[in-house]
Amino acid sequence: MNRFQWVLLVLPLLLSACGLSDQQKADYTTVQSSGVDSAVYDKMVHGDALGLHDIKALSRAHVRDDVVLRYLRDQRIIYFLSAKDITGLQKAGVSQSIIDYMMQTPQLYGAYGYPPPIALGVGYGPFWGGPYPCWGGPFYYHHWH
């Protein structure tokens, strides 16, 4: 068997391994049918980090907690929430279980001591990168797979 034939044989297996699980497909169908803003749905389908506005939108669309928590856990997003952020989430109707999970993410994903004291009031926002926090604009949180 030559190299080209081998690639043709193995490529479909590799591509199928990268596909969505049945649970993810069901979750995305739930999100899409909830009437949530299409931008939030697109972020989720592409595996992007969700900001606080997105979490609030999912809550307003009555997306179940288990769907949201599963997505946040799969993406391993670290949130540093201020008291104002927490109050805003509560006022928007985000469940306490989601808020509690978001507050625990620095400890869950090993971001002890971050953000540095200068950034405590910085808020939230999507940033991707290596194993160290990334900075930019008025936003701060870290996302890696």
ZIKANOR-V727408 format. One record per residue. N is the residue number from 0. RES is the residue in one small letter. PHI is phi in whole degrees, 0 to 359 (none if undefined). PSI is psi as a letter, one per 20 degrees, with the letter a starting at -180 (NA if undefined). D_FIRST is the distance of its C-alpha to the first C-alpha in Angstrom with 1 decimal. Layout:
((N RES PHI PSI D_FIRST) (N RES PHI PSI D_FIRST))
//
This chain:
((0 m none p 0.0) (1 n 276 r 3.8) (2 r 299 g 6.7) (3 f 298 g 8.2) (4 q 295 h 6.2) (5 w 297 g 6.6) (6 v 297 g 10.1) (7 l 296 h 10.8) (8 l 285 g 10.2) (9 v 272 h 12.3) (10 l 305 g 14.9) (11 p 300 h 16.9) (12 l 294 g 17.3) (13 l 294 g 18.6) (14 l 294 h 20.9) (15 s 291 h 22.4) (16 a 291 h 23.2) (17 c 270 i 25.2) (18 g 285 r 27.2) (19 l 284 q 30.8) (20 s 286 r 31.9) (21 d 299 h 34.1) (22 q 295 g 37.0) (23 q 297 g 36.5) (24 k 299 g 36.2) (25 a 296 g 39.4) (26 d 297 g 41.1) (27 y 294 h 40.3) (28 t 296 g 41.6) (29 t 299 g 44.7) (30 v 296 g 45.2) (31 q 297 g 44.7) (32 s 282 i 47.1) (33 s 285 i 49.7) (34 g 88 j 50.8) (35 v 295 q 50.0) (36 d 309 p 49.8) (37 s 298 h 46.4) (38 a 295 h 46.1) (39 v 292 g 46.0) (40 y 301 g 43.5) (41 d 299 g 41.3) (42 k 302 g 41.6) (43 m 293 g 40.5) (44 v 297 h 37.5) (45 h 270 j 36.3) (46 g 75 k 37.1) (47 d 279 q 40.0) (48 a 291 q 43.0) (49 l 258 p 46.0) (50 g 275 r 49.4) (51 l 298 h 52.7) (52 h 300 g 53.4) (53 d 293 g 50.1) (54 i 298 g 51.0) (55 k 296 g 54.4) (56 a 297 g 53.0) (57 l 297 h 50.8) (58 s 294 g 54.0) (59 r 298 h 56.0) (60 a 276 j 53.4) (61 h 62 k 53.8) (62 v 287 p 50.1) (63 r 301 q 50.1) (64 d 303 g 50.2) (65 d 298 h 47.1) (66 v 293 g 45.0) (67 v 295 g 46.3) (68 l 297 g 46.1) (69 r 299 g 42.5) (70 y 296 g 41.6) (71 l 299 g 43.6) (72 r 294 g 42.1) (73 d 298 h 38.5) (74 q 274 i 39.3) (75 r 55 l 41.2) (76 i 277 p 43.8) (77 i 258 p 46.8) (78 y 248 p 50.2) (79 f 246 o 53.4) (80 l 262 p 56.1) (81 s 276 r 59.7) (82 a 300 h 62.6) (83 k 295 g 62.8) (84 d 299 g 59.1) (85 i 296 g 59.7) (86 t 299 g 62.9) (87 g 297 g 61.1) (88 l 296 g 58.4) (89 q 296 g 61.0) (90 k 295 h 63.1) (91 a 280 i 60.1) (92 g 88 j 59.7) (93 v 291 p 56.5) (94 s 294 q 56.5) (95 q 296 h 57.5) (96 s 295 h 54.3) (97 i 290 g 52.3) (98 i 298 g 54.8) (99 d 301 g 54.8) (100 y 299 g 51.0) (101 m 299 h 51.1) (102 m 292 h 53.8) (103 q 274 i 51.8) (104 t 300 h 48.6) (105 p 299 h 49.7) (106 q 285 h 50.1) (107 l 296 h 47.0) (108 y 247 k 44.7) (109 g 71 k 46.4) (110 a 255 l 48.4) (111 y 299 p 51.6) (112 g 83 i 54.2) (113 y 249 q 52.7) (114 p 285 q 53.9) (115 p 301 q 56.2) (116 p 309 h 60.0) (117 i 296 h 60.2) (118 a 256 j 57.7) (119 l 302 h 59.2) (120 g 263 j 60.5) (121 v 291 h 57.5) (122 g 105 c 56.1) (123 y 217 r 52.6) (124 g 162 r 49.8) (125 p 271 p 46.0) (126 f 217 p 44.5) (127 w 248 q 41.0) (128 g 169 a 39.9) (129 g 289 b 39.0) (130 p 282 j 40.8) (131 y 244 q 44.2) (132 p 301 q 46.4) (133 c 248 q 46.3) (134 w 243 q 49.5) (135 g 171 q 50.5) (136 g 50 b 53.3) (137 p 270 j 55.3) (138 f 246 q 52.4) (139 y 203 o 50.9) (140 y 194 r 48.3) (141 h 242 q 45.0) (142 h 220 p 41.7) (143 w 211 r 38.4) (144 h 255 NA 35.5))
//
